[in-house]
Amino acid sequence: MENSASGNKSRADNKSTGTRKSRKPLQTSTRLVDDVFADSFDMLKTKFEYDYLSYIEMLWSSNDEILRLLTSSADLATARDAMYSYLDKAERKIFEIDNDLHILEKSTVRECTRVFRSIIGPINEKRTETSALKLLWELARGNRDTDQGVSIGFLMEFIHLFRGVAGRANIYYESKGAKKGIPDFLKLSGEEASRARTRILDDLGAGISKYLRKFPGGLDSDVIEWRDGNKKNVLRYFQGSEDDWYDYRWHLKNVIKEGKPLEALIELSPQQKEAVDKAARNKIPFGITPYYLSLIDRQMSPGYDHAIRAQVIPPPEYVDMMVASRDNRGMHFDFMGEHDTSPVELITRRYPGICIIKPYNTCSQICVYCQRNWEIDECMDPHALAPEKIIDRALAWLDDHKSIGDVLITGGDPMIMDDQVIERILGELAEKEHIYRVRFGTRTPVVLPMRWTQKLVSILERYNVPARRQISIITHFEHPYEITPEAAAAVDRIRKAGISVYNQEVFTLENSRRFESVRLRKDLKSIGVDPYYTFNMKGKEETRRYMVPIARILQERKEEARLLPGLDRTDEPVFNVPRLGKNHLQSWQDHRVVMIMPDGSRVYEFHPWEKNITPVPPYNYIDVPVYDYLEELAARGEDIRDYRTIWYYY
């Protein structure tokens, strides 16, 4: 890592992390197919614009039996019957005694046949108003009109699916199928076996270390050094003193709500400047604390502060959509359907034993992709605190619902409330015998660690009664670059009071590179924060550019998080289903792929958490195309070969 006190130099190998651009696949696309057909790669890699017919050729080369069946089918019904018969035979074949595929390759065959059957099911075609089978049938029969409506992302999905059902996914070998066999270390015994196994594990560990070195952290000595320079610049601009820096009220007084301070203190792209100015003019919620601003490098440095900038500097399309929907923002952007899960003002309830109370609907800083951006009118809105009688009414509602034992106080950020308000709410909750846990959802350890004064911690400590009532802090670190000495000190103060701190990461485009979240987990544990949830990015149209395919969070959990010790990977990957609540993505029985759309999007059917308890209808969700995500990673300098197994996570 380059040592620079000011943080002004470009310090990464990665390319620009600007807004998504419409771009031809050229070398990127050939890299995506490199692992599918090595011989085709040589043909394609010299091209300077993509050849759609080459992808069609690769599709049918991936499984010539499917091509034969589709071309020989006179109509769609015949094609469907042929596909069902083929899939039955493909699955039965892996149970034959003389089948020499590796048992793990056979597992991929089973999963791919399951997905394929689901996609060609008539009921799923009706529900999604799309027939991938019809598109494939028409492509096989040479219907050129179909070419216009089918993307490369669609073709890539089926290239991999076709190979998967044929036992040629090649997840374990790049150039040949995985066959039956026993690894060398299992053929040995005793110390000899241990040494052979150790060599494999050492190689794996070295690979992990290589990835982790790519990502800077806020506890790195050189980062601390240049951020000290950033702090001095911020203080100079706002005419503050060193003592002011450690006074959270000074930061709240000087929260940045318009572009002028940003332009004076950090480099902005023209698009960023335009978006910030438009947000300020149109009163779109926008705000950054002086402390958090000091974490942003003075010059744009892709690969370092990209995740921090992306959280607080809104992209132009986000601002445009917020402006266009300003009059109906409350309903239009309520992705989680909180209007329909609020039995009384300030309360949200989706589960039998838990509820949310939202007494304060603003924050010290606005996260662009916040699920409650529709509720916040202004950063540090002076009218954000709910009237006392409405808070009392919400608290009194709990008396009639004694099955609720866990209360999450969130908002907005409740830790921006005055100490006496926090204490009053805690005092009311402490009077209710059925409340055994109070959680505070707050980003202040990340964006305003100075808020964690000894007075505030002492208030919480008084109500944290072991075996009677637990007080917990749920915070939201997104990237290791946010973990600073100041944040570590705040967490240490909280933990010394016997209060646990947990983290909820939102898995976005900005922290989804190979082992990026692994570095976050390790650094969180080093300061005493336990990873809790990793939320798949919500399907909100105004923040679509941040979204990551569900396949990637599943891949991250299996191929990256799984390599950590258990205490480092205590988080659970979840998808928050609108109106219904959390779906645990590792529980495959709770979701399934039901269609591939012409643009390459997967349609997922999510089952409710009440499955096997109450017959609540499922929810269909259209994901972002895997291909589009990989194209964006390639534009940022990532080697797409690192992600080649993503297609087989459903």
N, C-alpha and C positions, 0 to 999 in steps of 0.2 A: 504494500500500500504506500502511495506517495505521501511524504510528509510535507504538509503545507499548513502553516498557522492560520492563514486566512481562508483556506478552503476554496481558493479561486481557480485552481487548475482543473483541467479535465482529468478524472481519475478512474477511468474504466475502459474496458475493451468493448463494452456493449454499445450498440448503435442508439440513435435518438429514441427517446420514449415519448414522442409527441402523439398527437391524436391518430386514430386509425385512419389509414389511407386506402383508397381503392387502388389496387396494384395488380399487375399481371403476375402470375405465379412464377415465371421464368426459373431461376435456379432454385428458388424456394420449393416450388412444386416438384421439381425433379428430386430434391432431397427427400421430400415426403414419400416418394415412391421408390427411392433407392433401396430401402429395406424390403420392398415387396418384390421387385424384379431387378436384380443386379444387372442383367444383360440389357434390359430396357433403359437403365440409367445411362449407359454409354451412348445410346441413341438420342436421349433427350437432353443431356446436360449441355450440349453445345447450342441448343436452340435459344433464341432471344425472345420468343413469345410462345406461349403454350399452344399445343396442338390438341384440340379437344378429342379428335379421333384416336389419338394415342392412348388416352385414358379409356376410351371405349374398348380399344384393343386389349388393354391390360385387364379390364373388367372380365372379358370373356376368356382370356388366357388363364385367369385365376381359377376357373372351374369350367372346363369345356363340357362337362356333363349337364350342368345347368343350362348352358347355351343350347345344347342339343334339344333338351326337353322344352325349352321356351320356343325355339324356332319351329318345332314340330307340333306345337299346340295350336289348333285352329281357332280357339277362343280363350277368353280369360278363365272361364270355369275349368276348362281342360288343363290349362297351365297351372291353376291352383292345385288341382288333384295331382298333377305330376310332381309339383314341388312337395306336397305332403308325403307322397310315396318315396320320393328321393330322400327326404329328411328322415323318414322312418328307417330306411335302409342304412343311411349314414350312421345313425345312432346305434342300430343293431350291430353294425360291423365292428364297432369298437369293443364289443363284448365277445367277439370270436376269439378262440384260443390262439389261432395263428396270427392274430393282429400284432404287429411288432411296434406299434406306436408306444411312446412312453406314456405312463399312466397320467402324467400331468398334461400332455398333449391331448389325451382322451378327454380330460376334464374340460379343456377348451372346446373340443368338438361338441360335448354335451351342452355347454353354455351357448355356443353359437347356434345350434339347432333349436334350442329353446327360444332364443331371440328371433330367429328367422320364422319359426312357426307363429309367434306372436304378431310379427309384422304383416304376414300374409293372411291373418285372420279377418274374415269379413266384418265381424263386429268392431274390430279396431279401425278398419277402413271407414265404417259408417261414423264412428265417434270422432275421428280426426278429419273426415271429409277428404281423405287422401288415400290413394292406392299405390304404394311403392311397387307392388307386383305388376300392376298395369303398366307403369312406366318401364319396368325391366322388360316386360313382354314386348312392348312396342319398340324399345331399343333393339332387342334381339331380332326383331323382324324388319329392322332397317327403317323405321318411321323417323324421318328427319325432323318432323315437327316436334317430336319429343325432345330432341337435342336442345332446343331453345329453352325448354323449361326445367332442365335437369342440370344441376351444378356439379363441379368437380368434387365438392364435398360429398354429395350424394354418391357419386361413383366410387370415391375412396372408401366410404362406409361399406359398400357392397363388395369391393375388391377384397377387403379384409374379412368380411363375413363369409364370402364364398370360399376363401382359403381356409377359414376356421372350420367350417363344416366338413371340409375335405381332409382335415388333419394336417394342414400345411400352414398353420399360423406362424410357425418358426419363431415363437417367442423365446425359446431356449437356445436355438442355434440360428445364426443369421443366414446361412447358406444351405442348410439341409434340415430335414425334419428331425425331431427328437425321437430316438428309438429306445426300445427297451435296453436296460443296462443298469449296472451298479457302479456308482462313483468309486474311484480308486481308494479313497479313505475308508469306505465301508468294506472293502475287501481285506483291509489290514486289521490288526488288533494291537491293543496295548499302546506303548509309547510310540511305536511306528505310525499307528493310525492317528494318534494325537498330533504328531508333527505334521503329517499330511493335511489334517484338518486345519491346523494352525496356519499353515501357509496360505490356504484358501481364505481364511478369516482375515489374515493380515493384508492380503491384497484388497479385500473388500473394504477394510477399514481405511486403507490408504486412499482408495477412491472416494470415500466419504469425506475425508480430510481435504482432498483436492477441491471438492465442491464447496465446502464450508469456507475455504479461504477466499472464495469469490465475493463473499458478502461482508461488507463493513458493519461494524457494530458501534453503538454509541459509547461503549466502554473501552474501545481501542484508544491507546494513548495519543496517537496523532489526531484522531477525531476530537478528543477532549481538548487538545491544544488549539486547533483552529476554531473550534466553537467558542472558546474563551474570547477570541478576537471578534466573533460574531456578536457575542453578548455585549462587549464594549461598544460596538457600533450601534446596537439597539438602544443601549442606555444613553449614548450620546444623542441619538436622534430624538428620543423622548425626554431628554434632559433629566434623566434619572441618576440616582446614586447606587453604589454597591449595596447599601442597605435596602434601597427600594427593590432591588432584584429579588430579595428574599421575602418580600411582602406581597402576598397574593393579591391584596386589594389594589396595589399599584398596577399589577398586570391586568386585573379586571377593568380598572379605570382606563387603561390604554389599549384595550383590545382593538385590533386593526379591522376596520369594517369597510375600507375602501382602498383603492389602488395606490394612492400617493406614497404611503410608507413603504409598500412593497417595492415600488419602482426605485426608491431611494436606497434600499438596503439589499435587494437581491436582483439578479437578472431574471427578467421575464421574457418569454417568447411573445411575439405580437399577438398570437391567439390567446395566450394567458392574460395578457394585459386587456385585450378587448373583452374577454369573458368577465374579468373582475369588474371592469368599469360598467359593463352592462348590468351585472348583478346589483351593483351599488345604485345605479340610476333607477332600477326597477324594483328596488327594495326586496330583492331575493336574498334570503338569509345567507350571510357570509361573515366569517370572523376567524381571526387567528390570534392567539395570545402572543405577547412579545417573547415569552419563553420559547414557545413552539417555533416562532419565526427564527430564533437563533439556531435551531436544529437544521434549518434549510441552508444549503451551501450558497455562498454569495453568487457564484456562477453556476449555471445549470451543469450538473455532473451526472449524466445517465449512469445508472448502476449504483449510485450512492443515495442521493436524497429523492429518487424518483417516487418511492412509496409515500414519503412525507408530503411532497408537493401534490401528488394525486389526491390525497385525502382532503386538502383544504382549498386548492385552486381549482375551481370548477371548469370543466371543458365547455366549449361554446355550445354544443348541442344540449347539454344539461340546462344551461341558462335559458336557451331559446324555448325549450319545452316548459320550464317553470314559468316563464313570462307568458307563454301562450295559454297556459292552464291556470293562471293566477286566480281567476274568479271561481274555479271549481277545484282548486288544489286539494281541498280536504277529502273529496271523494275520489278524484282521479288518481292520486298517488298513494292512497291507502292500500298498498299491495297486500298487507296482512289482514285486511278486513276488520280492523279494530273497532270500526263503527258497529259491527255486528257481534262483537264479543265484549261489549261494555255495558253491564247491567245497571250501573249507576255512574254518574260523572266521576272521572279520574280513575276508575277501576277497569282493568282488563282481566278477563278470566277465560282460560282454555282448558284447564286441568282441574281435577277434583280437589287437590290439596294445596294449590298454589294460586296466588293472584298477584297482579301488578297494581301498584298505586303510583299515579303521576302527579305529584303536587306542584311541579315546577316545569314549565314547558319551554325552557331555553337552556343554552349551554354557554360556556366560556369560549367555545370554539365550535364551528360547524363542520361536521364530516359530510362531504358531498354525497356519499352513498348511504346516509342514515335512513333507516326504514321509516322514521317518523319525521322526515323533512317537511311533510305536509302540515304538521302541527306547529312548527316553529315559525313565528312571524319575523323575528329579528334576533340576532345574536345579542345576548345580554339585554333582552327586552325588559324594561323596568316594570312591566305589568305581568311578568311571567308567573309569579307566585299566585296560586289559586286563592280565592278568598277563604278566610278561616272557617266560615260556616260550611263551605263546600268540602273542605278537607275533613272537617268534623263529620259531615254526613257520610263521606266515603269510609272513614274509620269506623263509624257506627254500623255501617252495612256489614262489617266483619262479624259483629255480634250475632247476627242472624244466620251466619254461615260458618259454623264451628268446625266443619271438615277442613277448612283452610288453616294450615299451620305454618306455611312458608309465605312470607310477604316480600316481594321485590319492589323496592322504592327506586323508581327510575324517572324518566321524563323524555326530554330534557335531562339535565344533570343535577340531581338533588344536592350534590355537595357544593353547589354554588349558593345554596340557600344560607342564610345567616345561622350561626351556631345555635341560637335560641330556638329557631324554627325546627331545626333537626332534633334538638333535645325534646321539644314539645311533642313532635310526632312519635319519637321513640318512647316517651313516657306514656302516651296513650296506648301504644301497642303493647307495652310491658304490662299494662293492666289486664290484658286479655290472656287468660290462662291457656287458651288453645294455640296461641302463636308461639312456636318454639324456635323459629328462625326469622331473622330480618336481614335481607340482603340489600346492599346499595349498589346500583349500577351506575358507575361513574368513570369518566375518562380523566379525571383530575390527576391521578398518578402519572399519566402520560403527558398531558398538555399543560398542567399547572401543579406540579408536585409541591410547590410552596404552600398550597392550600392545606396540606396535612400538618397543621400546627399541633403542638402538644395539647393545647386546649381542646381541639376537635377530637383528637385521639382519646383523650381522657373521658370525653362525653360518651363515646362509643364503648369504651372499656367498662364504664359503669353498668351498662346494659348487657354486656357480654357475660352471662352467668353460666359457667360450665354445668352441663347436665340439665339445665333449665331453659336457657335461651342463648342461641348462637347469633352473633353479629358477623357477617361476612362482607367482603368487598369484591365486587365483580367488575373488573376493568377491561380495557380494550387496547392492548398493544398490537400493532399490525406488523411491525418490522423490527429487526434487531437494531436498526439505526435510531430507533426511538428510546432504547434502553440506555439511560444516562446515569451518571453518578447522582444527580438530583432525584431521579426516579427511584434509584436503588435506596437512597436515604429515606425517602417517603415510605417505601414498602417496609424497610427495616423498622421504622417507628411504629407502623401499624402492627407488624408481627410481634413486636416486643410487648404489645398490649394483649397478646393472646388471640388476635384476630387474623383469620386466614384471608389470603388474597388469591383470587382466581382470574384467569384470563380467557376472554372470548375473542378469538381471531376471526375476522371476516376474510374468507379466501377469495382473493381478487386477482385480476391480471397483474397487479403490482407486487404480489408476494408469492406467486405460484411457480416460479422457476424451480428447477431441480434443487432440492435441499435448502431452499430459502426459508421455508417454515421450520425445518429442522434446526437451523441456526437460531431462529426466534425461540423455539422451545428450550434449547440448551441455555440461551442467555436469560430467559425468564426464570428458569430453575436456579440459575446462579445467584439471582437477587431475591429468591424466596417466593416467586409467583408460580402457582400451579396452573398449567394448561387445562382448560375446562371444556370448552366447545370450540370447534372450528366450523363456522357457518359457511355453507356454500352461498356465494353471492346471489342475492335476491333477483328475481326476474323483472325488475322495474325498468320500464322503457327509458326513462330519463338517465339512467346510469348503466345502460347496456354495455358501454365500452369497457366497464370494469369486470364484466362477467366472465366466468370460467366454466367450461363444460363439467358436468357432474363426473364424467369419466376421469378428469384430471384429479379431482379431490380423492377419488377412489384409488387412482394410481399412486398418489402421494402417500396415502395411508399405508398401502401395501408395500411399496418399493422404497420408501424413504423413512417415514415415521416408524415403520416396523423394525428398522435397523437400530433404533435407539433403545436404551434400557427402558424397562417398563415405567419407571418413575418419571422419565422424561416425556413420555407420550401418553399422558393421562387424559388428553383431550379426546372428544368424540366428534367425528364429522357428522353434521346434521344439515338437513334442508328444512327450513321453516315453511310448511305448507300453508298457503293462505287460508285463514279462518280456522284451520284444523289444528295446527301446532307442529311440533318437531317430528320429523321423520329421520330415524337413525340410519344413515346411508350404508353402514356396514351390515345392517339387517336386510339382506337381499330379498327376503320374503315381503318386505314392505314397499318395494317399488319394482317396476319392470318397464323395459322398452316396448312400446306398442306400435311405433311407426318411425320411419325415416322420411322426412319431408323432402321435397325437391331441392331445397337449398342446403340439404345436408344436416338439418336440425334433427335431433332425436326427440321424440315425444315420449315422455315418461308418465306412467300411471302411478301416482303416489297413493298408498293406502293410509288411512288415518291411524293415529296412535291407538284408537279404540278398537282396532282390529282384534277379533276373537272375543270382544267384550260387548260391543254394540254395533249394529250394522249401519255405519255412517258411510255415505258415498265417497269414492275416491276422487282424486283431483288430477286432471291431465295438465302437464306442464311442457311447454316447448322450450328446449334447451338451445344454447348457442352452438353452432356447428363446430365440431372438433377441428375440422380443416381450417376454418377461419381463425380459430385460436392459435393453431400451429403456425399459420401464416404470420400472425402478429408476433409470436415469439421469434420467428425467423427474422422479421424486420428489426427486432431488437438485438440481433446478433447471437441468438441461441442456436446450438447445434440440434436440429430436429431429430437426429438419430437417437438422442438421449430420451426422447419421448415416444419411441416407435411402438411401444406396447399399449399406448393409450387407447387404441381402437378396440381392444378386447376387454375393456372395463365397461360393463353395462349397469 
